[in-house]
Amino acid sequence: MSFFKRLKSKFVKEEETTDKYKEGMTKTRQSFTSKINDLIARYRLVDEDFFEELE
């Protein structure tokens, strides 16, 4: 295997890992924001129940 092919293979693997990481972070972000939005939608007023659910 030539030097440039080895070098290229190293970068291709990193791009795959980066794409997998980005997909995971996108999924986490969407899940987190949907849970926060749901929590806020249920409790329009800030009261004791809101703080209990937030914990």
mmCIF entry with sequence, helices, sheets and N, C-alpha, C, O atoms, coordinates in Angstrom:
data_MODEL
# 
_entry.id   MODEL 
# 
_entity.id                         1 
_entity.type                       polymer 
_entity.pdbx_number_of_molecules   1 
# 
_entity_poly.entity_id                      1 
_entity_poly.type                           'polypeptide(L)' 
_entity_poly.nstd_linkage                   no 
_entity_poly.nstd_monomer                   no 
_entity_poly.pdbx_seq_one_letter_code       MSFFKRLKSKFVKEEETTDKYKEGMTKTRQSFTSKINDLIARYRLVDEDFFEELE 
_entity_poly.pdbx_seq_one_letter_code_can   MSFFKRLKSKFVKEEETTDKYKEGMTKTRQSFTSKINDLIARYRLVDEDFFEELE 
_entity_poly.pdbx_strand_id                 A 
# 
loop_
_entity_poly_seq.entity_id 
_entity_poly_seq.num 
_entity_poly_seq.mon_id 
_entity_poly_seq.hetero 
1 1  MET n 
1 2  SER n 
1 3  PHE n 
1 4  PHE n 
1 5  LYS n 
1 6  ARG n 
1 7  LEU n 
1 8  LYS n 
1 9  SER n 
1 10 LYS n 
1 11 PHE n 
1 12 VAL n 
1 13 LYS n 
1 14 GLU n 
1 15 GLU n 
1 16 GLU n 
1 17 THR n 
1 18 THR n 
1 19 ASP n 
1 20 LYS n 
1 21 TYR n 
1 22 LYS n 
1 23 GLU n 
1 24 GLY n 
1 25 MET n 
1 26 THR n 
1 27 LYS n 
1 28 THR n 
1 29 ARG n 
1 30 GLN n 
1 31 SER n 
1 32 PHE n 
1 33 THR n 
1 34 SER n 
1 35 LYS n 
1 36 ILE n 
1 37 ASN n 
1 38 ASP n 
1 39 LEU n 
1 40 ILE n 
1 41 ALA n 
1 42 ARG n 
1 43 TYR n 
1 44 ARG n 
1 45 LEU n 
1 46 VAL n 
1 47 ASP n 
1 48 GLU n 
1 49 ASP n 
1 50 PHE n 
1 51 PHE n 
1 52 GLU n 
1 53 GLU n 
1 54 LEU n 
1 55 GLU n 
# 
_struct_asym.id          A 
_struct_asym.entity_id   1 
# 
loop_
_struct_conf.conf_type_id 
_struct_conf.id 
_struct_conf.pdbx_PDB_helix_id 
_struct_conf.beg_label_comp_id 
_struct_conf.beg_label_asym_id 
_struct_conf.beg_label_seq_id 
_struct_conf.pdbx_beg_PDB_ins_code 
_struct_conf.end_label_comp_id 
_struct_conf.end_label_asym_id 
_struct_conf.end_label_seq_id 
_struct_conf.pdbx_end_PDB_ins_code 
_struct_conf.beg_auth_comp_id 
_struct_conf.beg_auth_asym_id 
_struct_conf.beg_auth_seq_id 
_struct_conf.end_auth_comp_id 
_struct_conf.end_auth_asym_id 
_struct_conf.end_auth_seq_id 
_struct_conf.pdbx_PDB_helix_class 
_struct_conf.details 
_struct_conf.pdbx_PDB_helix_length 
HELX_P HELX_P1 AA1 PHE A 3  ? ARG A 42 ? PHE A 3  ARG A 42 1 ? 40 
HELX_P HELX_P2 AA2 GLU A 48 ? LEU A 54 ? GLU A 48 LEU A 54 1 ? 7  
# 
_struct_conf_type.id          HELX_P 
_struct_conf_type.criteria    ? 
_struct_conf_type.reference   ? 
# 
loop_
_atom_site.group_PDB 
_atom_site.id 
_atom_site.type_symbol 
_atom_site.label_atom_id 
_atom_site.label_alt_id 
_atom_site.label_comp_id 
_atom_site.label_asym_id 
_atom_site.label_entity_id 
_atom_site.label_seq_id 
_atom_site.pdbx_PDB_ins_code 
_atom_site.Cartn_x 
_atom_site.Cartn_y 
_atom_site.Cartn_z 
_atom_site.occupancy 
_atom_site.B_iso_or_equiv 
_atom_site.pdbx_formal_charge 
_atom_site.auth_seq_id 
_atom_site.auth_comp_id 
_atom_site.auth_asym_id 
_atom_site.auth_atom_id 
_atom_site.pdbx_PDB_model_num 
ATOM 1   N N  . MET A 1 1  ? 0.856   -1.171 0.000  1.00 0.00 ? 1  MET A N  1 
ATOM 2   C CA . MET A 1 1  ? 0.000   0.000  0.000  1.00 0.00 ? 1  MET A CA 1 
ATOM 3   C C  . MET A 1 1  ? 0.898   1.229  0.000  1.00 0.00 ? 1  MET A C  1 
ATOM 4   O O  . MET A 1 1  ? 1.884   1.295  0.734  1.00 0.00 ? 1  MET A O  1 
ATOM 5   N N  . SER A 1 2  ? 0.553   2.171  -0.809 1.00 0.00 ? 2  SER A N  1 
ATOM 6   C CA . SER A 1 2  ? 1.382   3.367  -0.920 1.00 0.00 ? 2  SER A CA 1 
ATOM 7   C C  . SER A 1 2  ? 1.140   4.312  0.260  1.00 0.00 ? 2  SER A C  1 
ATOM 8   O O  . SER A 1 2  ? 0.162   4.178  0.997  1.00 0.00 ? 2  SER A O  1 
ATOM 9   N N  . PHE A 1 3  ? 2.021   5.230  0.410  1.00 0.00 ? 3  PHE A N  1 
ATOM 10  C CA . PHE A 1 3  ? 1.959   6.203  1.495  1.00 0.00 ? 3  PHE A CA 1 
ATOM 11  C C  . PHE A 1 3  ? 0.669   7.013  1.454  1.00 0.00 ? 3  PHE A C  1 
ATOM 12  O O  . PHE A 1 3  ? 0.032   7.217  2.487  1.00 0.00 ? 3  PHE A O  1 
ATOM 13  N N  . PHE A 1 4  ? 0.282   7.473  0.274  1.00 0.00 ? 4  PHE A N  1 
ATOM 14  C CA . PHE A 1 4  ? -0.900  8.328  0.154  1.00 0.00 ? 4  PHE A CA 1 
ATOM 15  C C  . PHE A 1 4  ? -2.192  7.556  0.394  1.00 0.00 ? 4  PHE A C  1 
ATOM 16  O O  . PHE A 1 4  ? -3.157  8.110  0.920  1.00 0.00 ? 4  PHE A O  1 
ATOM 17  N N  . LYS A 1 5  ? -2.216  6.294  0.017  1.00 0.00 ? 5  LYS A N  1 
ATOM 18  C CA . LYS A 1 5  ? -3.412  5.484  0.281  1.00 0.00 ? 5  LYS A CA 1 
ATOM 19  C C  . LYS A 1 5  ? -3.589  5.276  1.779  1.00 0.00 ? 5  LYS A C  1 
ATOM 20  O O  . LYS A 1 5  ? -4.706  5.345  2.291  1.00 0.00 ? 5  LYS A O  1 
ATOM 21  N N  . ARG A 1 6  ? -2.488  5.020  2.482  1.00 0.00 ? 6  ARG A N  1 
ATOM 22  C CA . ARG A 1 6  ? -2.565  4.874  3.938  1.00 0.00 ? 6  ARG A CA 1 
ATOM 23  C C  . ARG A 1 6  ? -3.005  6.171  4.591  1.00 0.00 ? 6  ARG A C  1 
ATOM 24  O O  . ARG A 1 6  ? -3.834  6.166  5.501  1.00 0.00 ? 6  ARG A O  1 
ATOM 25  N N  . LEU A 1 7  ? -2.462  7.256  4.137  1.00 0.00 ? 7  LEU A N  1 
ATOM 26  C CA . LEU A 1 7  ? -2.820  8.556  4.680  1.00 0.00 ? 7  LEU A CA 1 
ATOM 27  C C  . LEU A 1 7  ? -4.299  8.854  4.440  1.00 0.00 ? 7  LEU A C  1 
ATOM 28  O O  . LEU A 1 7  ? -4.995  9.334  5.335  1.00 0.00 ? 7  LEU A O  1 
ATOM 29  N N  . LYS A 1 8  ? -4.764  8.573  3.249  1.00 0.00 ? 8  LYS A N  1 
ATOM 30  C CA . LYS A 1 8  ? -6.173  8.799  2.910  1.00 0.00 ? 8  LYS A CA 1 
ATOM 31  C C  . LYS A 1 8  ? -7.085  7.918  3.757  1.00 0.00 ? 8  LYS A C  1 
ATOM 32  O O  . LYS A 1 8  ? -8.138  8.372  4.205  1.00 0.00 ? 8  LYS A O  1 
ATOM 33  N N  . SER A 1 9  ? -6.695  6.670  3.982  1.00 0.00 ? 9  SER A N  1 
ATOM 34  C CA . SER A 1 9  ? -7.522  5.761  4.773  1.00 0.00 ? 9  SER A CA 1 
ATOM 35  C C  . SER A 1 9  ? -7.673  6.256  6.215  1.00 0.00 ? 9  SER A C  1 
ATOM 36  O O  . SER A 1 9  ? -8.718  6.055  6.832  1.00 0.00 ? 9  SER A O  1 
ATOM 37  N N  . LYS A 1 10 ? -6.655  6.888  6.739  1.00 0.00 ? 10 LYS A N  1 
ATOM 38  C CA . LYS A 1 10 ? -6.729  7.442  8.099  1.00 0.00 ? 10 LYS A CA 1 
ATOM 39  C C  . LYS A 1 10 ? -7.773  8.554  8.176  1.00 0.00 ? 10 LYS A C  1 
ATOM 40  O O  . LYS A 1 10 ? -8.529  8.626  9.145  1.00 0.00 ? 10 LYS A O  1 
ATOM 41  N N  . PHE A 1 11 ? -7.819  9.417  7.168  1.00 0.00 ? 11 PHE A N  1 
ATOM 42  C CA . PHE A 1 11 ? -8.767  10.518 7.171  1.00 0.00 ? 11 PHE A CA 1 
ATOM 43  C C  . PHE A 1 11 ? -10.189 10.053 6.912  1.00 0.00 ? 11 PHE A C  1 
ATOM 44  O O  . PHE A 1 11 ? -11.124 10.625 7.473  1.00 0.00 ? 11 PHE A O  1 
ATOM 45  N N  . VAL A 1 12 ? -10.379 9.062  6.105  1.00 0.00 ? 12 VAL A N  1 
ATOM 46  C CA . VAL A 1 12 ? -11.717 8.546  5.809  1.00 0.00 ? 12 VAL A CA 1 
ATOM 47  C C  . VAL A 1 12 ? -12.340 7.960  7.069  1.00 0.00 ? 12 VAL A C  1 
ATOM 48  O O  . VAL A 1 12 ? -13.528 8.171  7.316  1.00 0.00 ? 12 VAL A O  1 
ATOM 49  N N  . LYS A 1 13 ? -11.580 7.240  7.861  1.00 0.00 ? 13 LYS A N  1 
ATOM 50  C CA . LYS A 1 13 ? -12.087 6.668  9.102  1.00 0.00 ? 13 LYS A CA 1 
ATOM 51  C C  . LYS A 1 13 ? -12.506 7.767  10.071 1.00 0.00 ? 13 LYS A C  1 
ATOM 52  O O  . LYS A 1 13 ? -13.527 7.640  10.746 1.00 0.00 ? 13 LYS A O  1 
ATOM 53  N N  . GLU A 1 14 ? -11.744 8.820  10.145 1.00 0.00 ? 14 GLU A N  1 
ATOM 54  C CA . GLU A 1 14 ? -12.082 9.919  11.037 1.00 0.00 ? 14 GLU A CA 1 
ATOM 55  C C  . GLU A 1 14 ? -13.369 10.602 10.605 1.00 0.00 ? 14 GLU A C  1 
ATOM 56  O O  . GLU A 1 14 ? -14.164 11.016 11.449 1.00 0.00 ? 14 GLU A O  1 
ATOM 57  N N  . GLU A 1 15 ? -13.582 10.723 9.303  1.00 0.00 ? 15 GLU A N  1 
ATOM 58  C CA . GLU A 1 15 ? -14.811 11.340 8.819  1.00 0.00 ? 15 GLU A CA 1 
ATOM 59  C C  . GLU A 1 15 ? -16.016 10.484 9.186  1.00 0.00 ? 15 GLU A C  1 
ATOM 60  O O  . GLU A 1 15 ? -17.063 11.022 9.548  1.00 0.00 ? 15 GLU A O  1 
ATOM 61  N N  . GLU A 1 16 ? -15.888 9.161  9.099  1.00 0.00 ? 16 GLU A N  1 
ATOM 62  C CA . GLU A 1 16 ? -16.975 8.271  9.471  1.00 0.00 ? 16 GLU A CA 1 
ATOM 63  C C  . GLU A 1 16 ? -17.284 8.416  10.953 1.00 0.00 ? 16 GLU A C  1 
ATOM 64  O O  . GLU A 1 16 ? -18.452 8.453  11.341 1.00 0.00 ? 16 GLU A O  1 
ATOM 65  N N  . THR A 1 17 ? -16.262 8.497  11.776 1.00 0.00 ? 17 THR A N  1 
ATOM 66  C CA . THR A 1 17 ? -16.448 8.659  13.214 1.00 0.00 ? 17 THR A CA 1 
ATOM 67  C C  . THR A 1 17 ? -17.103 10.003 13.502 1.00 0.00 ? 17 THR A C  1 
ATOM 68  O O  . THR A 1 17 ? -17.991 10.089 14.350 1.00 0.00 ? 17 THR A O  1 
ATOM 69  N N  . THR A 1 18 ? -16.678 11.042 12.813 1.00 0.00 ? 18 THR A N  1 
ATOM 70  C CA . THR A 1 18 ? -17.245 12.367 13.011 1.00 0.00 ? 18 THR A CA 1 
ATOM 71  C C  . THR A 1 18 ? -18.714 12.386 12.617 1.00 0.00 ? 18 THR A C  1 
ATOM 72  O O  . THR A 1 18 ? -19.531 12.982 13.320 1.00 0.00 ? 18 THR A O  1 
ATOM 73  N N  . ASP A 1 19 ? -19.062 11.752 11.518 1.00 0.00 ? 19 ASP A N  1 
ATOM 74  C CA . ASP A 1 19 ? -20.458 11.700 11.094 1.00 0.00 ? 19 ASP A CA 1 
ATOM 75  C C  . ASP A 1 19 ? -21.314 10.954 12.113 1.00 0.00 ? 19 ASP A C  1 
ATOM 76  O O  . ASP A 1 19 ? -22.433 11.371 12.409 1.00 0.00 ? 19 ASP A O  1 
ATOM 77  N N  . LYS A 1 20 ? -20.794 9.862  12.644 1.00 0.00 ? 20 LYS A N  1 
ATOM 78  C CA . LYS A 1 20 ? -21.521 9.084  13.652 1.00 0.00 ? 20 LYS A CA 1 
ATOM 79  C C  . LYS A 1 20 ? -21.722 9.924  14.913 1.00 0.00 ? 20 LYS A C  1 
ATOM 80  O O  . LYS A 1 20 ? -22.798 9.898  15.511 1.00 0.00 ? 20 LYS A O  1 
ATOM 81  N N  . TYR A 1 21 ? -20.701 10.662 15.314 1.00 0.00 ? 21 TYR A N  1 
ATOM 82  C CA . TYR A 1 21 ? -20.780 11.532 16.479 1.00 0.00 ? 21 TYR A CA 1 
ATOM 83  C C  . TYR A 1 21 ? -21.821 12.627 16.264 1.00 0.00 ? 21 TYR A C  1 
ATOM 84  O O  . TYR A 1 21 ? -22.617 12.910 17.159 1.00 0.00 ? 21 TYR A O  1 
ATOM 85  N N  . LYS A 1 22 ? -21.819 13.238 15.096 1.00 0.00 ? 22 LYS A N  1 
ATOM 86  C CA . LYS A 1 22 ? -22.768 14.307 14.797 1.00 0.00 ? 22 LYS A CA 1 
ATOM 87  C C  . LYS A 1 22 ? -24.199 13.786 14.803 1.00 0.00 ? 22 LYS A C  1 
ATOM 88  O O  . LYS A 1 22 ? -25.100 14.459 15.304 1.00 0.00 ? 22 LYS A O  1 
ATOM 89  N N  . GLU A 1 23 ? -24.415 12.597 14.253 1.00 0.00 ? 23 GLU A N  1 
ATOM 90  C CA . GLU A 1 23 ? -25.757 11.999 14.249 1.00 0.00 ? 23 GLU A CA 1 
ATOM 91  C C  . GLU A 1 23 ? -26.229 11.739 15.676 1.00 0.00 ? 23 GLU A C  1 
ATOM 92  O O  . GLU A 1 23 ? -27.385 11.999 16.010 1.00 0.00 ? 23 GLU A O  1 
ATOM 93  N N  . GLY A 1 24 ? -25.343 11.231 16.508 1.00 0.00 ? 24 GLY A N  1 
ATOM 94  C CA . GLY A 1 24 ? -25.691 10.968 17.910 1.00 0.00 ? 24 GLY A CA 1 
ATOM 95  C C  . GLY A 1 24 ? -26.016 12.243 18.661 1.00 0.00 ? 24 GLY A C  1 
ATOM 96  O O  . GLY A 1 24 ? -26.963 12.282 19.446 1.00 0.00 ? 24 GLY A O  1 
ATOM 97  N N  . MET A 1 25 ? -25.237 13.283 18.425 1.00 0.00 ? 25 MET A N  1 
ATOM 98  C CA . MET A 1 25 ? -25.489 14.554 19.104 1.00 0.00 ? 25 MET A CA 1 
ATOM 99  C C  . MET A 1 25 ? -26.791 15.182 18.636 1.00 0.00 ? 25 MET A C  1 
ATOM 100 O O  . MET A 1 25 ? -27.500 15.796 19.433 1.00 0.00 ? 25 MET A O  1 
ATOM 101 N N  . THR A 1 26 ? -27.116 15.038 17.361 1.00 0.00 ? 26 THR A N  1 
ATOM 102 C CA . THR A 1 26 ? -28.380 15.559 16.835 1.00 0.00 ? 26 THR A CA 1 
ATOM 103 C C  . THR A 1 26 ? -29.546 14.849 17.497 1.00 0.00 ? 26 THR A C  1 
ATOM 104 O O  . THR A 1 26 ? -30.518 15.489 17.898 1.00 0.00 ? 26 THR A O  1 
ATOM 105 N N  . LYS A 1 27 ? -29.459 13.547 17.614 1.00 0.00 ? 27 LYS A N  1 
ATOM 106 C CA . LYS A 1 27 ? -30.523 12.763 18.255 1.00 0.00 ? 27 LYS A CA 1 
ATOM 107 C C  . LYS A 1 27 ? -30.678 13.175 19.724 1.00 0.00 ? 27 LYS A C  1 
ATOM 108 O O  . LYS A 1 27 ? -31.800 13.325 20.210 1.00 0.00 ? 27 LYS A O  1 
ATOM 109 N N  . THR A 1 28 ? -29.567 13.356 20.424 1.00 0.00 ? 28 THR A N  1 
ATOM 110 C CA . THR A 1 28 ? -29.605 13.765 21.830 1.00 0.00 ? 28 THR A CA 1 
ATOM 111 C C  . THR A 1 28 ? -30.216 15.154 21.972 1.00 0.00 ? 28 THR A C  1 
ATOM 112 O O  . THR A 1 28 ? -31.041 15.386 22.856 1.00 0.00 ? 28 THR A O  1 
ATOM 113 N N  . ARG A 1 29 ? -29.814 16.072 21.104 1.00 0.00 ? 29 ARG A N  1 
ATOM 114 C CA . ARG A 1 29 ? -30.334 17.434 21.157 1.00 0.00 ? 29 ARG A CA 1 
ATOM 115 C C  . ARG A 1 29 ? -31.842 17.453 20.936 1.00 0.00 ? 29 ARG A C  1 
ATOM 116 O O  . ARG A 1 29 ? -32.566 18.145 21.652 1.00 0.00 ? 29 ARG A O  1 
ATOM 117 N N  . GLN A 1 30 ? -32.313 16.704 19.958 1.00 0.00 ? 30 GLN A N  1 
ATOM 118 C CA . GLN A 1 30 ? -33.743 16.667 19.671 1.00 0.00 ? 30 GLN A CA 1 
ATOM 119 C C  . GLN A 1 30 ? -34.518 16.064 20.825 1.00 0.00 ? 30 GLN A C  1 
ATOM 120 O O  . GLN A 1 30 ? -35.586 16.564 21.177 1.00 0.00 ? 30 GLN A O  1 
ATOM 121 N N  . SER A 1 31 ? -34.011 15.014 21.414 1.00 0.00 ? 31 SER A N  1 
ATOM 122 C CA . SER A 1 31 ? -34.672 14.370 22.547 1.00 0.00 ? 31 SER A CA 1 
ATOM 123 C C  . SER A 1 31 ? -34.725 15.310 23.748 1.00 0.00 ? 31 SER A C  1 
ATOM 124 O O  . SER A 1 31 ? -35.763 15.445 24.397 1.00 0.00 ? 31 SER A O  1 
ATOM 125 N N  . PHE A 1 32 ? -33.618 15.946 24.032 1.00 0.00 ? 32 PHE A N  1 
ATOM 126 C CA . PHE A 1 32 ? -33.548 16.852 25.186 1.00 0.00 ? 32 PHE A CA 1 
ATOM 127 C C  . PHE A 1 32 ? -34.493 18.037 25.019 1.00 0.00 ? 32 PHE A C  1 
ATOM 128 O O  . PHE A 1 32 ? -35.227 18.382 25.945 1.00 0.00 ? 32 PHE A O  1 
ATOM 129 N N  . THR A 1 33 ? -34.477 18.658 23.848 1.00 0.00 ? 33 THR A N  1 
ATOM 130 C CA . THR A 1 33 ? -35.333 19.827 23.651 1.00 0.00 ? 33 THR A CA 1 
ATOM 131 C C  . THR A 1 33 ? -36.808 19.449 23.633 1.00 0.00 ? 33 THR A C  1 
ATOM 132 O O  . THR A 1 33 ? -37.648 20.227 24.084 1.00 0.00 ? 33 THR A O  1 
ATOM 133 N N  . SER A 1 34 ? -37.132 18.272 23.121 1.00 0.00 ? 34 SER A N  1 
ATOM 134 C CA . SER A 1 34 ? -38.540 17.865 23.124 1.00 0.00 ? 34 SER A CA 1 
ATOM 135 C C  . SER A 1 34 ? -39.032 17.622 24.548 1.00 0.00 ? 34 SER A C  1 
ATOM 136 O O  . SER A 1 34 ? -40.181 17.930 24.864 1.00 0.00 ? 34 SER A O  1 
ATOM 137 N N  . LYS A 1 35 ? -38.182 17.076 25.403 1.00 0.00 ? 35 LYS A N  1 
ATOM 138 C CA . LYS A 1 35 ? -38.571 16.857 26.801 1.00 0.00 ? 35 LYS A CA 1 
ATOM 139 C C  . LYS A 1 35 ? -38.735 18.181 27.538 1.00 0.00 ? 35 LYS A C  1 
ATOM 140 O O  . LYS A 1 35 ? -39.665 18.335 28.330 1.00 0.00 ? 35 LYS A O  1 
ATOM 141 N N  . ILE A 1 36 ? -37.851 19.128 27.290 1.00 0.00 ? 36 ILE A N  1 
ATOM 142 C CA . ILE A 1 36 ? -37.970 20.444 27.919 1.00 0.00 ? 36 ILE A CA 1 
ATOM 143 C C  . ILE A 1 36 ? -39.231 21.157 27.427 1.00 0.00 ? 36 ILE A C  1 
ATOM 144 O O  . ILE A 1 36 ? -39.956 21.751 28.225 1.00 0.00 ? 36 ILE A O  1 
ATOM 145 N N  . ASN A 1 37 ? -39.491 21.100 26.136 1.00 0.00 ? 37 ASN A N  1 
ATOM 146 C CA . ASN A 1 37 ? -40.701 21.726 25.587 1.00 0.00 ? 37 ASN A CA 1 
ATOM 147 C C  . ASN A 1 37 ? -41.961 21.091 26.155 1.00 0.00 ? 37 ASN A C  1 
ATOM 148 O O  . ASN A 1 37 ? -42.932 21.790 26.445 1.00 0.00 ? 37 ASN A O  1 
ATOM 149 N N  . ASP A 1 38 ? -41.955 19.775 26.317 1.00 0.00 ? 38 ASP A N  1 
ATOM 150 C CA . ASP A 1 38 ? -43.098 19.077 26.901 1.00 0.00 ? 38 ASP A CA 1 
ATOM 151 C C  . ASP A 1 38 ? -43.315 19.515 28.342 1.00 0.00 ? 38 ASP A C  1 
ATOM 152 O O  . ASP A 1 38 ? -44.447 19.746 28.767 1.00 0.00 ? 38 ASP A O  1 
ATOM 153 N N  . LEU A 1 39 ? -42.238 19.626 29.081 1.00 0.00 ? 39 LEU A N  1 
ATOM 154 C CA . LEU A 1 39 ? -42.323 20.061 30.471 1.00 0.00 ? 39 LEU A CA 1 
ATOM 155 C C  . LEU A 1 39 ? -42.883 21.474 30.572 1.00 0.00 ? 39 LEU A C  1 
ATOM 156 O O  . LEU A 1 39 ? -43.735 21.743 31.418 1.00 0.00 ? 39 LEU A O  1 
ATOM 157 N N  . ILE A 1 40 ? -42.424 22.356 29.736 1.00 0.00 ? 40 ILE A N  1 
ATOM 158 C CA . ILE A 1 40 ? -42.894 23.741 29.758 1.00 0.00 ? 40 ILE A CA 1 
ATOM 159 C C  . ILE A 1 40 ? -44.347 23.828 29.301 1.00 0.00 ? 40 ILE A C  1 
ATOM 160 O O  . ILE A 1 40 ? -45.108 24.645 29.818 1.00 0.00 ? 40 ILE A O  1 
ATOM 161 N N  . ALA A 1 41 ? -44.739 22.996 28.339 1.00 0.00 ? 41 ALA A N  1 
ATOM 162 C CA . ALA A 1 41 ? -46.121 23.011 27.850 1.00 0.00 ? 41 ALA A CA 1 
ATOM 163 C C  . ALA A 1 41 ? -47.089 22.550 28.933 1.00 0.00 ? 41 ALA A C  1 
ATOM 164 O O  . ALA A 1 41 ? -48.205 23.060 29.026 1.00 0.00 ? 41 ALA A O  1 
ATOM 165 N N  . ARG A 1 42 ? -46.668 21.589 29.751 1.00 0.00 ? 42 ARG A N  1 
ATOM 166 C CA . ARG A 1 42 ? -47.561 21.090 30.811 1.00 0.00 ? 42 ARG A CA 1 
ATOM 167 C C  . ARG A 1 42 ? -47.723 22.101 31.939 1.00 0.00 ? 42 ARG A C  1 
ATOM 168 O O  . ARG A 1 42 ? -48.794 22.195 32.539 1.00 0.00 ? 42 ARG A O  1 
ATOM 169 N N  . TYR A 1 43 ? -46.699 22.837 32.224 1.00 0.00 ? 43 TYR A N  1 
ATOM 170 C CA . TYR A 1 43 ? -46.735 23.764 33.358 1.00 0.00 ? 43 TYR A CA 1 
ATOM 171 C C  . TYR A 1 43 ? -46.502 25.185 32.856 1.00 0.00 ? 43 TYR A C  1 
ATOM 172 O O  . TYR A 1 43 ? -45.366 25.656 32.797 1.00 0.00 ? 43 TYR A O  1 
ATOM 173 N N  . ARG A 1 44 ? -47.578 25.850 32.501 1.00 0.00 ? 44 ARG A N  1 
ATOM 174 C CA . ARG A 1 44 ? -47.455 27.231 32.027 1.00 0.00 ? 44 ARG A CA 1 
ATOM 175 C C  . ARG A 1 44 ? -47.109 28.180 33.170 1.00 0.00 ? 44 ARG A C  1 
ATOM 176 O O  . ARG A 1 44 ? -46.395 29.163 32.970 1.00 0.00 ? 44 ARG A O  1 
ATOM 177 N N  . LEU A 1 45 ? -47.603 27.896 34.341 1.00 0.00 ? 45 LEU A N  1 
ATOM 178 C CA . LEU A 1 45 ? -47.299 28.720 35.506 1.00 0.00 ? 45 LEU A CA 1 
ATOM 179 C C  . LEU A 1 45 ? -46.198 28.044 36.317 1.00 0.00 ? 45 LEU A C  1 
ATOM 180 O O  . LEU A 1 45 ? -46.163 26.819 36.436 1.00 0.00 ? 45 LEU A O  1 
ATOM 181 N N  . VAL A 1 46 ? -45.323 28.836 36.859 1.00 0.00 ? 46 VAL A N  1 
ATOM 182 C CA . VAL A 1 46 ? -44.261 28.296 37.696 1.00 0.00 ? 46 VAL A CA 1 
ATOM 183 C C  . VAL A 1 46 ? -44.824 28.143 39.105 1.00 0.00 ? 46 VAL A C  1 
ATOM 184 O O  . VAL A 1 46 ? -45.144 29.127 39.772 1.00 0.00 ? 46 VAL A O  1 
ATOM 185 N N  . ASP A 1 47 ? -44.938 26.905 39.541 1.00 0.00 ? 47 ASP A N  1 
ATOM 186 C CA . ASP A 1 47 ? -45.417 26.627 40.880 1.00 0.00 ? 47 ASP A CA 1 
ATOM 187 C C  . ASP A 1 47 ? -44.625 25.459 41.461 1.00 0.00 ? 47 ASP A C  1 
ATOM 188 O O  . ASP A 1 47 ? -43.636 25.019 40.875 1.00 0.00 ? 47 ASP A O  1 
ATOM 189 N N  . GLU A 1 48 ? -45.060 24.967 42.604 1.00 0.00 ? 48 GLU A N  1 
ATOM 190 C CA . GLU A 1 48 ? -44.339 23.896 43.281 1.00 0.00 ? 48 GLU A CA 1 
ATOM 191 C C  . GLU A 1 48 ? -44.281 22.615 42.436 1.00 0.00 ? 48 GLU A C  1 
ATOM 192 O O  . GLU A 1 48 ? -43.260 21.927 42.430 1.00 0.00 ? 48 GLU A O  1 
ATOM 193 N N  . ASP A 1 49 ? -45.360 22.293 41.728 1.00 0.00 ? 49 ASP A N  1 
ATOM 194 C CA . ASP A 1 49 ? -45.374 21.093 40.884 1.00 0.00 ? 49 ASP A CA 1 
ATOM 195 C C  . ASP A 1 49 ? -44.345 21.194 39.761 1.00 0.00 ? 49 ASP A C  1 
ATOM 196 O O  . ASP A 1 49 ? -43.706 20.202 39.409 1.00 0.00 ? 49 ASP A O  1 
ATOM 197 N N  . PHE A 1 50 ? -44.190 22.365 39.211 1.00 0.00 ? 50 PHE A N  1 
ATOM 198 C CA . PHE A 1 50 ? -43.203 22.578 38.144 1.00 0.00 ? 50 PHE A CA 1 
ATOM 199 C C  . PHE A 1 50 ? -41.794 22.269 38.637 1.00 0.00 ? 50 PHE A C  1 
ATOM 200 O O  . PHE A 1 50 ? -41.031 21.582 37.957 1.00 0.00 ? 50 PHE A O  1 
ATOM 201 N N  . PHE A 1 51 ? -41.453 22.768 39.804 1.00 0.00 ? 51 PHE A N  1 
ATOM 202 C CA . PHE A 1 51 ? -40.121 22.540 40.337 1.00 0.00 ? 51 PHE A CA 1 
ATOM 203 C C  . PHE A 1 51 ? -39.907 21.073 40.698 1.00 0.00 ? 51 PHE A C  1 
ATOM 204 O O  . PHE A 1 51 ? -38.807 20.547 40.522 1.00 0.00 ? 51 PHE A O  1 
ATOM 205 N N  . GLU A 1 52 ? -40.946 20.408 41.199 1.00 0.00 ? 52 GLU A N  1 
ATOM 206 C CA . GLU A 1 52 ? -40.833 18.993 41.498 1.00 0.00 ? 52 GLU A CA 1 
ATOM 207 C C  . GLU A 1 52 ? -40.571 18.184 40.237 1.00 0.00 ? 52 GLU A C  1 
ATOM 208 O O  . GLU A 1 52 ? -39.725 17.290 40.242 1.00 0.00 ? 52 GLU A O  1 
ATOM 209 N N  . GLU A 1 53 ? -41.287 18.487 39.152 1.00 0.00 ? 53 GLU A N  1 
ATOM 210 C CA . GLU A 1 53 ? -41.105 17.779 37.906 1.00 0.00 ? 53 GLU A CA 1 
ATOM 211 C C  . GLU A 1 53 ? -39.744 18.083 37.282 1.00 0.00 ? 53 GLU A C  1 
ATOM 212 O O  . GLU A 1 53 ? -39.147 17.224 36.633 1.00 0.00 ? 53 GLU A O  1 
ATOM 213 N N  . LEU A 1 54 ? -39.262 19.295 37.480 1.00 0.00 ? 54 LEU A N  1 
ATOM 214 C CA . LEU A 1 54 ? -37.979 19.695 36.927 1.00 0.00 ? 54 LEU A CA 1 
ATOM 215 C C  . LEU A 1 54 ? -36.833 18.919 37.575 1.00 0.00 ? 54 LEU A C  1 
ATOM 216 O O  . LEU A 1 54 ? -35.848 18.604 36.907 1.00 0.00 ? 54 LEU A O  1 
ATOM 217 N N  . GLU A 1 55 ? -36.948 18.614 38.841 1.00 0.00 ? 55 GLU A N  1 
ATOM 218 C CA . GLU A 1 55 ? -35.904 17.855 39.542 1.00 0.00 ? 55 GLU A CA 1 
ATOM 219 C C  . GLU A 1 55 ? -35.903 16.447 39.038 1.00 0.00 ? 55 GLU A C  1 
ATOM 220 O O  . GLU A 1 55 ? -35.102 15.630 39.491 1.00 0.00 ? 55 GLU A O  1 
# 
